[in-house]
């Protein structure tokens, strides 16, 4: 037989020998027979060793059992402490008897501090006043799931998800409580609600405007086809309305397609070295008809030899919408300037500047904010949905860039696009 504990064997044999000698001594006291002869001592040692051997077996078995219990307790405690939920043991009065690591960290207390508290210390004051002195018996019937707010040591209120269950532990009723911090989940849920509300509002405005554009086309076309005796000047006026409505509808549909492609990841970012002046020339041509109607000139101040790393599929819609926006708020025969400067961080900064109506501080503050789909009418009473600037913002972010604006009422607006180059975005 092999023992894992040498001290246990030694203790057992020593104990066995001592017991035999003690019995021999008692025998001598009462019967006056000398047990301490050589044969008696030899027998004491032999029988003591045999007895000690069995005692050692019992000691070793008990030690192994204790070690097994200790190891199980360590494993169990480790698993509990690794939990992302706070786990608590409470009595019927809601006093905390034990908790895991997350249990005290979640609330900003040490474990020692937490064990001095009750459930009333972990909820807002107005809720604490409503709690009964004894946790109601109906909670003992099974698990209870609730969502409620809790209070940290520093007074911060945060949302939690709580599961509770009564158990009988060594004859005492104990409440096991699992608490999960759901701050991030609630934040994500609120963001999703805001996003859905924003998208619904956006599509509502888009649908309304599309109906308006096509209603104008149909109405003026009907007049041209059914009314006789119209003057040539009136014909031209109606045709102009039809053309404007058709172009606005076309612009809106193009923006919807661009935005849908971005939202569904149908276009991938693939930056290459491109001539910025050529991209500006292409985009300027796309909006030239609209500019000509107001006599607005688009002036590019970008050098022909300036090349940047970017993706035309993303930069094109940004510039097209910024130019369309600048034309919309420009006065007749105004100028729009497109430029690009390299800032102190060696980052190209493209600017689109108009000499139009400009914006007041309130409008400027909310210009890129999610959910503000409506836009003000242009100087020629042009309508818009605000989708163009949303596309500019979303596409700029895909380019890992930054977009911002400077403006003043009556002094025009300048939109800026910072486009970090690959060596900057890679941290080289």
C-alpha positions as CSV (number, residue, x, y, z in Angstrom):
1,X,0.0,0.0,0.0
2,X,1.4,3.4,-1.0
3,X,0.7,6.5,1.1
4,X,0.6,10.1,-0.2
5,X,1.3,11.4,3.3
6,X,4.4,10.3,5.3
7,X,3.4,12.4,8.3
8,X,0.1,10.5,8.3
9,X,1.9,7.1,8.5
10,X,4.3,8.3,11.2
11,X,1.4,9.8,13.3
12,X,-0.6,6.6,12.9
13,X,2.2,4.2,14.0
14,X,3.2,6.5,16.9
15,X,-0.5,6.7,18.0
16,X,-0.9,3.0,17.8
17,X,2.2,2.2,19.8
18,X,1.2,4.8,22.4
19,X,-2.2,3.3,22.8
20,X,-0.8,-0.2,23.4
21,X,1.7,1.1,25.9
22,X,-1.0,3.1,27.7
23,X,-3.2,0.0,27.9
24,X,-0.2,-2.0,29.3
25,X,0.4,0.7,31.9
26,X,-3.2,0.7,33.0
27,X,-3.1,-3.1,33.1
28,X,0.0,-2.8,35.4
29,X,-1.7,-0.3,37.7
30,X,-4.8,-2.4,38.4
31,X,-3.3,-6.0,38.1
32,X,0.2,-5.3,39.3
33,X,1.6,-7.4,36.5
34,X,4.8,-6.0,35.0
35,X,4.2,-5.4,31.3
36,X,7.5,-3.8,30.5
37,X,9.5,-7.0,29.9
38,X,11.3,-7.4,26.6
39,X,8.6,-9.7,25.1
40,X,5.8,-7.4,26.3
41,X,7.6,-4.4,24.8
42,X,8.2,-6.2,21.5
43,X,4.5,-7.2,21.3
44,X,3.5,-3.6,22.1
45,X,5.7,-2.4,19.2
46,X,4.3,-5.0,16.8
47,X,0.7,-4.5,17.8
48,X,1.2,-0.8,18.0
49,X,2.6,-0.8,14.5
50,X,-0.3,-2.8,13.2
51,X,-2.8,-0.6,14.9
52,X,-0.9,2.5,13.8
53,X,-0.9,1.2,10.2
54,X,-4.7,1.2,10.2
55,X,-4.9,4.5,12.0
56,X,-2.5,5.9,9.3
57,X,-4.9,4.5,6.6
58,X,-7.8,6.4,8.2
59,X,-5.7,9.6,8.5
60,X,-4.5,9.3,4.9
61,X,-8.1,8.7,3.6
62,X,-9.4,11.7,5.6
63,X,-6.6,13.9,4.3
64,X,-7.4,12.9,0.7
65,X,-11.0,13.6,1.2
66,X,-10.3,17.0,2.7
67,X,-7.9,17.8,-0.2
68,X,-10.6,16.8,-2.7
69,X,-13.2,19.0,-1.0
70,X,-10.7,21.9,-0.9
71,X,-9.9,21.5,-4.6
72,X,-13.6,21.3,-5.5
73,X,-14.2,24.4,-3.5
74,X,-11.4,26.3,-5.2
75,X,-12.6,25.2,-8.7
76,X,-16.2,26.2,-7.8
77,X,-15.1,29.5,-6.4
78,X,-12.9,30.2,-9.5
79,X,-15.8,29.4,-11.9
80,X,-18.1,31.7,-9.8
81,X,-15.5,34.5,-9.8
82,X,-15.1,34.2,-13.6
83,X,-18.8,34.8,-14.2
84,X,-19.7,38.0,-15.9
85,X,-22.8,38.2,-13.7
86,X,-22.8,39.4,-10.2
87,X,-23.8,36.4,-7.9
88,X,-25.1,36.9,-4.4
89,X,-26.3,34.9,-1.4
90,X,-28.8,36.8,0.7
91,X,-30.9,36.1,3.7
92,X,-34.6,36.7,4.0
93,X,-34.0,40.3,5.1
94,X,-32.0,41.0,1.9
95,X,-28.6,41.2,3.7
96,X,-25.7,40.1,1.5
97,X,-23.9,37.1,3.0
98,X,-21.6,36.3,0.1
99,X,-20.8,37.4,-3.5
100,X,-18.4,36.7,-6.3
101,X,-15.8,39.1,-7.8
102,X,-18.2,40.7,-10.3
103,X,-20.7,41.1,-7.6
104,X,-18.8,43.8,-5.7
105,X,-16.9,45.2,-8.7
106,X,-20.2,45.9,-10.6
107,X,-21.2,48.2,-7.8
108,X,-17.8,49.7,-7.1
109,X,-17.4,48.2,-3.6
110,X,-14.7,45.9,-2.2
111,X,-15.9,42.4,-1.2
112,X,-15.6,43.4,2.5
113,X,-17.8,46.5,2.0
114,X,-20.3,44.5,0.0
115,X,-20.8,42.0,2.8
116,X,-21.8,44.8,5.1
117,X,-24.7,45.9,2.8
118,X,-28.2,44.8,2.0
119,X,-30.3,45.0,-1.2
120,X,-31.6,48.4,0.0
121,X,-28.1,49.9,-0.3
122,X,-28.0,48.9,-4.0
123,X,-31.2,50.5,-5.3
124,X,-32.3,54.1,-5.8
125,X,-33.6,55.7,-2.6
126,X,-37.2,55.9,-3.8
127,X,-37.2,52.2,-4.6
128,X,-35.5,51.3,-1.3
129,X,-38.4,52.8,0.6
130,X,-40.8,50.4,-1.1
131,X,-38.9,47.2,-0.2
132,X,-40.5,45.1,2.6
133,X,-38.4,44.1,5.7
134,X,-38.8,40.4,4.8
135,X,-38.6,39.2,1.2
136,X,-42.1,37.9,0.4
137,X,-42.8,34.2,0.6
138,X,-44.2,34.1,-3.0
139,X,-40.7,34.6,-4.3
140,X,-39.8,31.2,-2.8
141,X,-42.1,29.4,-5.3
142,X,-39.5,29.6,-8.1
143,X,-37.3,31.8,-10.2
144,X,-38.2,35.5,-10.6
145,X,-36.9,37.6,-13.5
146,X,-37.0,41.4,-13.5
147,X,-35.3,44.4,-15.1
148,X,-34.7,47.3,-12.8
149,X,-32.2,50.1,-12.1
150,X,-29.5,49.8,-9.4
151,X,-27.2,52.2,-7.7
152,X,-23.4,52.1,-7.5
153,X,-21.3,53.2,-4.6
154,X,-20.7,56.6,-6.4
155,X,-24.4,57.1,-6.9
156,X,-24.5,56.1,-10.6
157,X,-27.8,54.6,-11.6
158,X,-27.6,51.8,-14.2
159,X,-30.0,49.2,-15.6
160,X,-29.7,45.6,-14.6
161,X,-31.3,42.2,-15.4
162,X,-32.0,40.2,-12.2
163,X,-32.8,36.5,-11.7
164,X,-33.6,35.2,-8.2
165,X,-34.4,31.9,-6.5
166,X,-34.9,30.8,-2.9
167,X,-33.1,27.7,-1.8
168,X,-32.8,25.8,1.5
169,X,-29.2,25.8,2.7
170,X,-28.5,23.8,5.9
171,X,-32.0,24.5,7.1
172,X,-31.8,28.2,6.4
173,X,-33.7,29.9,3.6
174,X,-31.3,31.7,1.3
175,X,-32.0,33.8,-1.8
176,X,-29.6,33.3,-4.7
177,X,-29.4,36.4,-6.9
178,X,-27.9,36.8,-10.4
179,X,-27.4,40.4,-11.5
180,X,-26.3,41.4,-15.0
181,X,-25.3,45.0,-16.0
182,X,-27.3,45.6,-19.2
183,X,-26.1,49.2,-19.8
184,X,-24.5,48.4,-23.2
185,X,-27.5,46.4,-24.2
186,X,-29.9,49.2,-23.4
187,X,-27.7,51.6,-25.2
188,X,-27.7,49.4,-28.3
189,X,-31.5,49.0,-28.1
190,X,-32.0,52.8,-27.8
191,X,-29.6,53.4,-30.7
192,X,-31.5,50.8,-32.8
193,X,-34.8,52.5,-31.9
194,X,-33.4,55.9,-32.9
195,X,-31.9,54.4,-36.1
196,X,-35.3,52.9,-37.1
197,X,-37.1,56.1,-36.3
198,X,-34.6,58.0,-38.3
199,X,-34.8,55.7,-41.3
200,X,-38.6,55.7,-41.1
201,X,-38.7,59.5,-41.0
202,X,-36.2,59.6,-43.9
203,X,-38.1,57.3,-46.1
204,X,-41.3,59.2,-45.3
205,X,-39.8,62.4,-46.5
206,X,-38.3,60.8,-49.5
207,X,-41.6,59.2,-50.5
208,X,-43.4,62.6,-50.1
209,X,-40.8,64.4,-52.2
210,X,-40.8,61.8,-54.9
211,X,-44.6,62.0,-55.2
212,X,-44.2,65.8,-55.3
213,X,-41.6,65.7,-58.1
214,X,-43.6,63.3,-60.3
215,X,-46.9,65.0,-59.6
216,X,-45.4,68.2,-61.0
217,X,-44.2,66.3,-64.1
218,X,-47.6,64.8,-64.7
219,X,-49.5,68.0,-64.0
220,X,-47.5,70.2,-66.3
221,X,-47.3,67.5,-69.0
222,X,-51.1,67.3,-68.9
223,X,-51.4,71.1,-69.3
224,X,-49.1,71.0,-72.3
225,X,-51.0,68.1,-73.9
226,X,-54.6,69.3,-73.3
227,X,-54.5,73.1,-73.3
228,X,-54.5,74.8,-76.6
229,X,-53.5,78.4,-77.4
230,X,-50.7,78.6,-74.8
231,X,-48.1,81.2,-75.5
232,X,-44.6,80.1,-76.3
233,X,-43.4,81.7,-73.1
234,X,-45.9,79.6,-71.1
235,X,-44.7,76.5,-72.9
236,X,-41.2,77.2,-71.9
237,X,-42.2,77.9,-68.3
238,X,-44.0,74.6,-68.0
239,X,-41.2,72.7,-69.7
240,X,-38.8,74.3,-67.3
241,X,-40.9,73.1,-64.3
242,X,-41.0,69.6,-65.8
243,X,-37.2,69.6,-66.3
244,X,-36.5,70.8,-62.8
245,X,-38.8,68.2,-61.2
246,X,-37.3,65.4,-63.3
247,X,-33.8,66.4,-62.3
248,X,-34.6,66.6,-58.6
249,X,-36.3,63.2,-58.8
250,X,-33.2,61.8,-60.6
251,X,-30.9,63.3,-58.0
252,X,-32.9,61.8,-55.2
253,X,-33.0,58.4,-56.8
254,X,-29.3,58.5,-57.4
255,X,-28.7,59.3,-53.8
256,X,-31.0,56.5,-52.7
257,X,-29.0,54.1,-54.9
258,X,-25.7,55.3,-53.5
259,X,-26.9,55.1,-49.9
260,X,-28.4,51.7,-50.4
261,X,-25.2,50.4,-51.9
262,X,-23.3,51.7,-48.9
263,X,-25.8,50.3,-46.3
264,X,-25.8,46.9,-47.9
265,X,-22.0,46.8,-48.4
266,X,-22.3,46.3,-52.1
267,X,-19.4,48.6,-52.8
268,X,-16.0,47.9,-51.3
269,X,-13.3,50.5,-50.4
270,X,-10.4,50.2,-52.7
271,X,-8.1,53.3,-52.6
272,X,-5.8,54.0,-55.5
273,X,-3.7,57.0,-56.6
274,X,-6.0,59.3,-58.6
275,X,-6.0,62.8,-60.1
276,X,-8.2,64.9,-57.9
277,X,-8.8,67.5,-60.6
278,X,-10.2,64.8,-63.0
279,X,-12.7,63.6,-60.4
280,X,-13.8,67.2,-59.8
281,X,-14.2,67.7,-63.6
282,X,-16.4,64.6,-63.9
283,X,-18.6,65.6,-60.9
284,X,-18.9,69.2,-62.1
285,X,-20.2,68.0,-65.4
286,X,-22.8,65.9,-63.7
287,X,-24.3,69.0,-62.0
288,X,-23.6,71.5,-64.8
289,X,-27.2,71.7,-66.1
290,X,-28.4,72.7,-62.7
291,X,-25.6,75.3,-62.3
292,X,-26.4,76.8,-65.7
293,X,-30.1,77.3,-64.8
294,X,-29.0,79.7,-62.0
295,X,-26.0,81.0,-63.9
296,X,-23.6,79.6,-61.2
297,X,-20.0,79.0,-62.1
298,X,-18.0,76.1,-60.6
299,X,-14.4,77.1,-60.3
300,X,-11.8,74.4,-59.6
301,X,-8.6,75.7,-57.9
302,X,-7.1,72.2,-57.6
303,X,-3.7,71.8,-59.4
304,X,-3.8,69.3,-62.3
305,X,-0.8,67.5,-60.9
306,X,-2.3,66.8,-57.4
307,X,-3.0,63.1,-56.9
308,X,-4.3,61.5,-53.7
309,X,-5.1,58.0,-52.6
310,X,-8.8,57.5,-52.5
311,X,-11.7,55.6,-54.0
312,X,-13.7,57.3,-56.7
313,X,-16.8,55.3,-55.9
314,X,-16.9,57.0,-52.5
315,X,-15.4,60.4,-53.2
316,X,-17.6,61.0,-56.3
317,X,-21.0,61.0,-54.5
318,X,-19.5,63.2,-51.8
319,X,-18.4,65.9,-54.2
320,X,-21.5,65.6,-56.3
321,X,-23.8,66.2,-53.3
322,X,-21.6,69.0,-51.9
323,X,-21.7,70.8,-55.3
324,X,-25.4,70.2,-55.7
325,X,-25.9,71.6,-52.2
326,X,-23.7,74.6,-53.0
327,X,-25.7,75.3,-56.2
328,X,-29.0,75.0,-54.3
329,X,-28.1,77.7,-51.8
330,X,-26.2,80.0,-54.2
331,X,-27.7,83.2,-55.5
332,X,-28.0,83.6,-59.3
333,X,-24.7,84.1,-61.1
334,X,-22.7,83.2,-58.0
335,X,-19.5,81.3,-57.8
336,X,-18.6,78.0,-56.2
337,X,-14.9,77.3,-55.5
338,X,-13.4,73.8,-55.2
339,X,-9.9,73.6,-53.7
340,X,-7.6,71.2,-51.9
341,X,-4.9,72.1,-49.4
342,X,-2.4,69.9,-47.5
343,X,-2.6,70.6,-43.7
344,X,0.1,70.3,-41.1
345,X,-0.5,66.6,-40.8
346,X,0.1,66.1,-44.5
347,X,-3.6,65.3,-45.0
348,X,-5.4,66.5,-48.1
349,X,-8.3,68.8,-47.2
350,X,-10.8,69.3,-50.0
351,X,-13.1,72.3,-49.7
352,X,-16.3,73.3,-51.5
353,X,-17.2,77.0,-50.9
354,X,-20.3,78.9,-52.0
355,X,-21.3,82.5,-51.8
356,X,-24.9,81.8,-50.9
357,X,-27.3,82.1,-48.0
358,X,-25.2,80.5,-45.3
359,X,-26.5,79.0,-42.1
360,X,-27.3,80.2,-38.6
361,X,-25.7,78.6,-35.6
362,X,-28.7,76.3,-34.8
363,X,-28.8,74.9,-38.3
364,X,-25.0,74.6,-38.4
365,X,-25.0,72.6,-35.1
366,X,-27.4,70.0,-36.4
367,X,-26.3,69.8,-40.0
368,X,-24.9,66.2,-39.8
369,X,-27.0,65.0,-36.9
370,X,-28.9,61.7,-37.4
371,X,-32.6,62.1,-37.8
372,X,-32.6,65.6,-39.3
373,X,-33.8,64.7,-42.8
374,X,-35.5,67.9,-43.8
375,X,-33.5,70.6,-45.5
376,X,-34.4,74.3,-46.2
377,X,-35.6,75.3,-49.6
378,X,-32.8,76.7,-51.9
379,X,-32.6,80.2,-53.3
380,X,-34.6,79.1,-56.3
381,X,-37.1,77.3,-54.0
382,X,-35.4,74.0,-54.8
383,X,-36.6,71.3,-52.4
384,X,-34.4,68.6,-50.8
385,X,-34.5,65.8,-48.2
386,X,-31.2,66.2,-46.4
387,X,-30.2,62.7,-47.7
388,X,-27.3,64.3,-49.7
389,X,-25.4,65.5,-46.6
390,X,-26.1,62.1,-44.9
391,X,-24.4,60.4,-47.8
392,X,-21.5,62.9,-47.6
393,X,-21.0,62.0,-43.9
394,X,-21.4,58.2,-44.3
395,X,-19.2,58.0,-47.4
396,X,-16.5,60.2,-45.7
397,X,-16.5,57.9,-42.7
398,X,-16.0,54.9,-45.1
399,X,-12.9,56.8,-46.4
400,X,-11.8,57.0,-42.7
401,X,-12.0,60.8,-43.2
402,X,-13.7,63.7,-41.5
403,X,-16.3,66.2,-42.8
404,X,-17.1,69.6,-41.2
405,X,-18.5,72.9,-42.3
406,X,-18.0,76.6,-41.6
407,X,-20.8,79.0,-42.3
408,X,-22.4,82.3,-41.4
409,X,-25.9,83.7,-42.4
410,X,-25.6,85.6,-45.6
411,X,-22.0,84.8,-46.1
412,X,-22.1,81.4,-47.7
413,X,-20.8,78.0,-46.5
414,X,-17.6,76.0,-46.9
415,X,-17.6,72.3,-46.5
416,X,-14.3,70.5,-45.7
417,X,-13.3,66.9,-46.3
418,X,-10.1,65.6,-44.6
419,X,-8.9,62.4,-46.3
420,X,-6.1,60.6,-44.5
421,X,-3.7,58.8,-46.8
422,X,-2.8,55.1,-46.4
423,X,0.5,55.7,-44.6
424,X,-1.5,57.8,-42.1
425,X,-4.3,55.3,-41.5
426,X,-1.8,52.5,-41.1
427,X,0.1,54.4,-38.5
428,X,3.3,54.5,-40.5
